[in-house]
Amino acid sequence: MDSELSGSELGTQEYWESSYNREIRNYKSHGDVGEIWFDEDSQQRVIDWLLKQKVDKKSNVLDLGCGNGMFLVGLANEGYDHLTGVDYSPKAVELAQNIAGDNKLNITYKVADLTQPQDELGTFDVVHDKGTYDAVSLCPDNPKEKRALYLKTVHKLLRTADSLFVITSCNWTEEELEKSFAEKFVKHHTIPTPTFKFGGKVGNVVTSVVFRKL
Ligand SMILES: C[S@@+](CC[C@H](N)C(=O)[O-])C[C@H]1O[C@@H](n2cnc3c(N)ncnc32)[C@H](O)[C@@H]1O
């Protein structure tokens, strides 16, 4: 697929840094953890699916573009304890570390730009993305190349061909994700999400798809 989304400030590191800077202030002043992207249901649907699949609680899980880290907090509350979150915004990592620390949860957070090789992070059984590929796709500067670099990094972060890459997107349909990922990943499962009807066609507000690497 060659069509690109129009560039937006949501595709820039400066935007996220100032946004999480504000969220840290809010968190410190009144304990608000900040935005959970695409609402808590989107996050819970993925957690419920992992639980239903009986994904081992000892699995190494990586959250890409973790933001405030609430997805990992949700997994930690279910008993997962090998949890890592990365984000290219140091302020996001600071916020996530504060939230995990205050909740006495053992979650590792690191600053990492996923459009760069990240070999030192190691490899993981489950790699999760909610809204991060969307943000990368909105980069005002060469989004096609950024998307390809991101997918190359994700491919290397998956431990084996059985490892899972779970992605939730609001900018791309399932078909578009499958097409863009076809060189490196194969669809394993679709996590059902709410649908809407418009002009006789049925669409999804968000898409959650599980891929495995080729
Ligand atoms: C829409 S937010 C989603 C945050 C979180 N995943 C959630 O669901 O609440 C996108 C996140 O991706 C991060 N991000 C964007 N591009 C990135 C990149 N190249 N490397 C690492 N993180 C990135 C942003 O800093 C931001 O935290």
PDBQT file of the ligand as one rigid body, heavy atoms in Angstrom, charges set to zero:
ROOT
HETATM    1  C1  LIG A 301      -1.251   7.460  20.691  1.00  0.00    +0.000 C 
HETATM    2  S1  LIG A 301       0.011   7.370  21.907  1.00  0.00    +0.000 S 
HETATM    3  C2  LIG A 301      -0.340   5.771  22.635  1.00  0.00    +0.000 C 
HETATM    4  C3  LIG A 301       0.248   5.589  24.004  1.00  0.00    +0.000 C 
HETATM    5  C4  LIG A 301      -0.056   4.234  24.655  1.00  0.00    +0.000 C 
HETATM    6  N1  LIG A 301       0.361   3.128  23.810  1.00  0.00    +0.000 N 
HETATM    7  C5  LIG A 301      -1.538   4.092  24.966  1.00  0.00    +0.000 C 
HETATM    8  O1  LIG A 301      -2.194   3.255  24.346  1.00  0.00    +0.000 OA
HETATM    9  O2  LIG A 301      -2.047   4.835  25.826  1.00  0.00    +0.000 OA
HETATM   10  C6  LIG A 301       1.458   7.029  20.907  1.00  0.00    +0.000 C 
HETATM   11  C7  LIG A 301       2.710   6.789  21.716  1.00  0.00    +0.000 C 
HETATM   12  O3  LIG A 301       3.754   6.383  20.832  1.00  0.00    +0.000 OA
HETATM   13  C8  LIG A 301       4.951   7.014  21.215  1.00  0.00    +0.000 C 
HETATM   14  N2  LIG A 301       5.808   7.010  20.001  1.00  0.00    +0.000 N 
HETATM   15  C9  LIG A 301       5.537   7.589  18.810  1.00  0.00    +0.000 A 
HETATM   16  N3  LIG A 301       6.536   7.354  17.931  1.00  0.00    +0.000 NA
HETATM   17  C10 LIG A 301       7.458   6.594  18.591  1.00  0.00    +0.000 A 
HETATM   18  C11 LIG A 301       8.715   6.034  18.218  1.00  0.00    +0.000 A 
HETATM   19  N4  LIG A 301       9.239   6.238  17.002  1.00  0.00    +0.000 N 
HETATM   20  N5  LIG A 301       9.392   5.304  19.130  1.00  0.00    +0.000 NA
HETATM   21  C12 LIG A 301       8.870   5.114  20.371  1.00  0.00    +0.000 A 
HETATM   22  N6  LIG A 301       7.697   5.627  20.792  1.00  0.00    +0.000 NA
HETATM   23  C13 LIG A 301       6.982   6.365  19.906  1.00  0.00    +0.000 A 
HETATM   24  C14 LIG A 301       4.498   8.403  21.705  1.00  0.00    +0.000 C 
HETATM   25  O4  LIG A 301       5.457   9.038  22.519  1.00  0.00    +0.000 OA
HETATM   26  C15 LIG A 301       3.213   8.025  22.454  1.00  0.00    +0.000 C 
HETATM   27  O5  LIG A 301       3.476   7.678  23.791  1.00  0.00    +0.000 OA
ENDROOT
TORSDOF 0
